[in-house]
Amino acid sequence: MVMASAVSSNVVVLVGAVFLASAVEMVEALTIVVAVGYTQGWRSAMEGSVVALLALSALVALVGPALVHFPIDVLRLIVGAVLLIFGMQWLRKAILRSAGLKAKHDEDAIYEQTVESMSAIPSSTSRDRTAFVLAFKGVFLEGLEVVIIVLTLGTSARHLGLAALAALAALAVVGVVGVIVARQLSRVPENAMKMTVGVLLVSYGTFFGGEGLKIHWPGGDTMLILLVVIYAVVTWLFVARLRMVIAPEQAVAP
Amino acid sequence: MRSASSWALRLVRGFARFWWDFLVGDTPELFLAVVVIVGIISLVSLVGHDNVLAVILLPTLSVAALGASVRHAWRASKRR
C-alpha cells in the first residue's frame, strides 16, 4: 500500500514537472512564432515551426533508445547534476522576479525583440527565409530544452513514455491556448509556473543525483515529496526575506 | 570539402554554445556550486559511507548555493 502510494506520488511529480517545464518552454517558442507570423506572414512561421518539430522528433528517436541502455547510476548522477543546475537557475530567476528585482514577464520582451528584429529587415526575397529561420530557431532551441527534460527525467524515473505523453499534453494545451489568446501570452502566469518547475527540477535533481551517488533516501521514493516541500518552503522564505530587505530601500529611494 | 568542414565546425560550435548557455549562462556560480556539491557528496557517500550525513548535506548545500546566488544577484542590483 505504502509502496503503491510512493510510486503514484513519484509519477504525479514526474508528470507535473515535465508538463509545467514543457509548457513554459513552449510558451516562449510560441511567442517567437506568433511575433514572426504577425510581422512576416504565417506561412514561413509555420514552415519553420514544423521543420523544427520534425528535427526534434528525429533527435528523440535517435537519442531516446540509446539513453535507456545507459548504466542507470551514471545516468542518474549526470541527470541529477543537470537538473540541479537547471532547476536552481529557474528558481533563482523566479525568486528575483517575485521580490521585484527582475521584470515579471519575458514574453512581452521576447515579442517586442522579435518584432523589432523583423522590422529591421528590408523588404526583399530573403524576408521569408529569415522568418523561417527565426521560427525554426525559436521552436528548435526551446524544444531542445523540452527534449532534454523529457529524456532525462523520463529515463531516470523509468517512465519515458509517460514523460513524453506529459510533454505532448503540454504541447496540445499551449497550442490551443496560443490560438485563443495569440498575442496576449504575457497573461500566462509565467513566474508562478517557473517557480513551481524550479522547485520540482531541484527536487528531482537532488533525488536522482543522490541515488547516482549511492545515497539511500529514507522512505525511498516518498522522500521526493519531502524534498519538494523543503524546497518550496525555502523558496517562499527567500522571497519573503528579499521583499523585507528591499521594501525599506525602496521607501527611502526618491 | 571546405564548406562541409566549415558546416561541421559551425554545428559543433553551436552545440557547444547551446550546452554552455544551458548549464553555465549568466550564473556560473550555480554550475560551480553543483560541481563542488557532487564532489563533496561523492566523498561523504562513496568514500566515507556516511549515508545520514549525505542525506542531510545534499539538500542543505543546494539551498546554500541557491541562497548565495540570490544574494549575489541582489547585491549586484544594489550596485547598479
Interface residues (C-beta under 8 A of the other chain):
Chain A: L77 A81 V82 L84 I85 F86 M88 Q89 L91 R92 I95 L96 A99 L101 L141 L144 E145 I148 V202 G205 T206 G209 G210 L213 K214 I215 H216 W217 P218 L227 I230 Y231 V234 F238 L242 V245 I246 E249
Chain B: F18 F22 L23 G25 T27 L30 F31 A33 V34 V35 I37 V38 I41 S42 S45 L46 N51 A54 V55 L58 P59 S62 V63 A65 L66 G67 S69 V70 A73 W74 S77 K78
